[in-house]
Amino acid sequence: MRHDPLNDIINTIKNASRKGMNEIEIGPAGRLTGSVLKVMQEHNYLKSFEVIENNMGGKFKITLNTTINNCGSIKPRYAVKNINLDKFESRYLPAQDFGILIMTTTKGVMSHVKARKEGIGGKLLAYIY
């Protein structure tokens, strides 16, 4: 029984990247995990992904890039104001402007870079570099 599908998918991506795999199929497919994968694709950490529908709710078929060094989900999901993003950036990322924090905001799931530009805060979901 899975308690955190986002954590399972991110750990599977990290393990597959370390093994050198190009394509993986993981599930279950959900809206939040799909939004996180879309942000990862926008920042060129994933080549592509698609949803494969089946009777169990669906899976993601993901094509990986070789640029993933580390990624993980953030627990607990901290609520962060825009002015406090530097604190969490230094905690989860190895260097400034290297990698992204993925967060959910009132305007959807986005990277911390885009949230900083828009001047909004939210809850942290994951990191990747």
For each residue, the residues with C-beta under 8 A, 3 or more apart:
1:
2: 5 8 28
3:
4: 7 8 73 75
5: 2 8 9 28 30 33
6: 9 10 32 33 36 73 125 126
7: 4 10 11 72 73 75
8: 2 4 5 11 12 26
9: 5 6 12 13 26 33 36 37 60
10: 6 7 13 14 36 71 72 73 126 128
11: 7 8 14 15 72 73
12: 8 9 15 16 24 26
13: 9 10 16 17 24 26 46 62 64 68 71
14: 10 11 17 18 68 70 71 72
15: 11 12 18 19
16: 12 13 19 21 24 64
17: 13 14 20 21 64 66 68
18: 14 15
19: 15 16
20: 17 66
21: 16 17 24 64
22: 63 64
23: 61 62 63 64
24: 12 13 16 21 61 62 64
25: 52 59 60 61 62
26: 8 9 12 13 59 60 62
27: 56 57 58 59 60
28: 2 5 56 57 58 59
29: 33 34 51 52 57 58 59 60
30: 5 33 34
31: 34 35
32: 6 35 36 104 109 125
33: 5 6 9 29 30 36 37 60
34: 29 30 31 37 38 49 51 60
35: 31 32 38 39 104 108 109
36: 6 9 10 32 33 39 40 102 109 125 126
37: 9 33 34 40 41 46 49 60 62
38: 34 35 41 42 49 109
39: 35 36 42 43 100 102 109 110 111
40: 36 37 43 45 46 102 128
41: 37 38 44 45 46 47 48 49
42: 38 39 111
43: 39 40 100 111 128
44: 41 65 67
45: 40 41 65 67 68 71 128
46: 13 37 40 41 49 62 63 64 65
47: 41 63 64 65
48: 41 62 63
49: 34 37 38 41 46 60 61 62 63
50: 60 61
51: 29 34 58 59 60 61
52: 25 29 58 59 60 61
53: 58
54: 57 58 59
55:
56: 27 28
57: 27 28 29 54
58: 27 28 29 51 52 53 54
59: 25 26 27 28 29 51 52 54
60: 9 25 26 27 29 33 34 37 49 50 51 52
61: 23 24 25 49 50 51 52
62: 13 23 24 25 26 37 46 48 49
63: 22 23 46 47 48 49
64: 13 16 17 21 22 23 24 46 47 68
65: 44 45 46 47 68
66: 17 20
67: 44 45
68: 13 14 17 45 64 65 71 128 129
69: 129
70: 14 128 129
71: 10 13 14 45 68 126 127 128 129
72: 7 10 11 14 126 127
73: 4 6 7 10 11 125 126
74: 77 78 92 101 124 125 126 127
75: 4 7
76:
77: 74 123 124 125
78: 74 88 123 124
79: 121 122 123
80: 84 85 88 103 121 122 123 124
81: 84 85 121
82: 85 115 116 119 120 121
83:
84: 80 81 87 88 121
85: 80 81 82 88 89 101 112 115 116 121
86: 89 90
87: 84 90 91
88: 78 80 84 85 91 92 101 112 124
89: 85 86 92 93 96 101 112
90: 86 87 93 96
91: 87 88
92: 74 88 89 99 101 127
93: 89 90 96 98 99 100 101 127 129
94: 98 99 129
95: 98 99
96: 89 90 93
97:
98: 93 94 95 129
99: 92 93 94 95 127 128 129
100: 39 43 93 111 112 113 127 128 129
101: 74 85 88 89 92 93 111 112 124 126 127
102: 36 39 40 109 110 111 112 124 125 126 127 128
103: 80 109 110 111 112 115 121 122 123 124 125
104: 32 35 108 109 122 123 125
105: 108 109 110 115 118 120 121 122
106: 120 122
107: 110 118 120
108: 35 104 105
109: 32 35 36 38 39 102 103 104 105 125
110: 39 102 103 105 107 114 115
111: 39 42 43 100 101 102 103 114 115
112: 85 88 89 100 101 102 103 115 116
113: 100 116 117
114: 110 111 117 118
115: 82 85 103 105 110 111 112 118 120 121 122
116: 82 85 112 113 119
117: 113 114
118: 105 107 114 115
119: 82 116
120: 82 105 106 107 115
121: 79 80 81 82 84 85 103 105 115
122: 79 80 103 104 105 106 115
123: 77 78 79 80 103 104
124: 74 77 78 80 88 101 102 103 127
125: 6 32 36 73 74 77 102 103 104 109
126: 6 10 36 71 72 73 74 101 102
127: 71 72 74 92 93 99 100 101 102 124
128: 10 40 43 45 68 70 71 99 100 102
129: 68 69 70 71 93 94 98 99 100
